[in-house]
Amino acid sequence: MSLFIHGGTVIGSNGAERSDVLVTGSSIVATGLDLPVPNTARHIDATGMVVMPGLVDLHAHLREPGNEEAETIETGARGAALGGYTAVVAMPNTAPTIDSPSIVRDVLAIAEGVPCEVVPAAAMTVGREGKLLTPMGELAAMGVRIFTDNGRGVQDPALMRSIMEYATGLEAVTGGAPVVLAQHCEVEALTAGGHMHEGEWSTRLGMGGLPAESETLMMRRDIALARRTGARIHFQHVSTAEGVDIVRAAKAEGIALSAEVTTHHFTLTDAACSSYDPVFKVNPPLRTDADLAAIRLGLADGTIDCIATDHAPHEPHTKEFPFDQAPPGMLGLETALALAITELDLPIERIVELMSTRPAEIAGLSDRHGNPVEAGQRANLAIVDPNAEWTISGTGMASRSHNTPYEGRTVRGKVQYTILEGELTVDEGKATR
């Protein structure tokens, strides 16, 4: 099958420029103007649209195995495709935990044929219990490149040092490809009994708080350990102004560090919790206006490497519990790109870097995702109308869950086509499978 994409603004190695794109099979075979087009090619009119590399999410909870009532790999991948993603990294906090080669194989088998590449991360410790290392060597040998106990930070500094020391030797089994340790930074002794950011609003609402220091203390600890061991670390969902400053200083020092922020941490603050609506409960929590401003600055100046979704579906009835009993988490895959376009004063090239190029590099997927749209690259693409307005609806999403904090919000930027290995997985805004 050939696809001829014409009239669009293409994100190539020279930036954004008007160009046509010809896709044959799973590859981009030509870009430019006045291209020879096969008679059998499907024509896609991308006038007024941006043709970009497909998005890559470093942080998605697809819930399978174990909590398929909230999400499955299939429904999560469909939502990802509708959001412009061609690859997502699936977090290991499933039931059972993704902590062994057999479970990784099971996830990969379930993910065959879904409309987005699903890349399983594996836990750093068995059962994410923070006690025993997983068989990281075996997992790395079968292709796992990101290890995380996501949802929990490794609390024991001696254990974290051992994990880092072990990880630095894994390039011998990966053929030189780096292994990344992704940390959920939270000192649990400081967050016990907390449900939202500790500050003015938690005091007003009489709600137990999660202080900013619970994040930043672990960040500083892991940077010190990475300095000693040389391990490559990645900080998940940085949510505080001090956290952004810590990342900036560590990078200036030369620490092998990357960092992500989520869409909800640059669009929402803890004031949203004043409604006591559990849809705004998330971990790390929504922070202050000052934190939000610092995160936006970090995205603009290059301190923060990427935007992740932390897509966290929950069965609808669980988000109807009282705030202090409801689980934390929000949907994100179908809304992330539109929120970035609508809320961030950034050029589209920078948004592509944050949501495609850098996450693909961190996840070790640059051989097939996140590359400039040009001849010779794999045809993993998204075609987006940056000016199209639409209204967010939880029940209108592909997810089995509906817990979006943006219900009824009008945003700009609509994915019209997503192409995975040359095949349309989203066609005129509709999922094809």
FENJO-V760338 format. One record per helix or strand. SS is the DSSP state (A for helix, B for strand). FROM is the first residue (numbers start at 1). LEN is the number of residues. If there is no record, write none. Layout:
# FENJO-V760338
ss=SS from=FROM len=LEN
ss=SS from=FROM len=LEN
This chain:
# FENJO-V760338
ss=B from=2 len=11
ss=B from=15 len=10
ss=B from=27 len=6
ss=B from=42 len=4
ss=B from=50 len=4
ss=B from=55 len=7
ss=A from=73 len=10
ss=B from=85 len=6
ss=A from=101 len=10
ss=B from=117 len=4
ss=B from=122 len=1
ss=B from=125 len=1
ss=A from=126 len=3
ss=B from=133 len=1
ss=A from=136 len=6
ss=B from=146 len=2
ss=A from=157 len=11
ss=A from=171 len=4
ss=B from=180 len=4
ss=A from=188 len=4
ss=B from=196 len=2
ss=A from=200 len=6
ss=B from=209 len=2
ss=A from=213 len=17
ss=B from=233 len=3
ss=A from=241 len=13
ss=B from=257 len=6
ss=A from=270 len=6
ss=A from=278 len=3
ss=A from=289 len=13
ss=B from=306 len=3
ss=B from=311 len=2
ss=A from=316 len=5
ss=B from=330 len=1
ss=A from=336 len=8
ss=A from=348 len=16
ss=B from=378 len=1
ss=B from=381 len=11
ss=A from=394 len=3
ss=B from=410 len=11
ss=B from=423 len=5
ss=B from=430 len=2
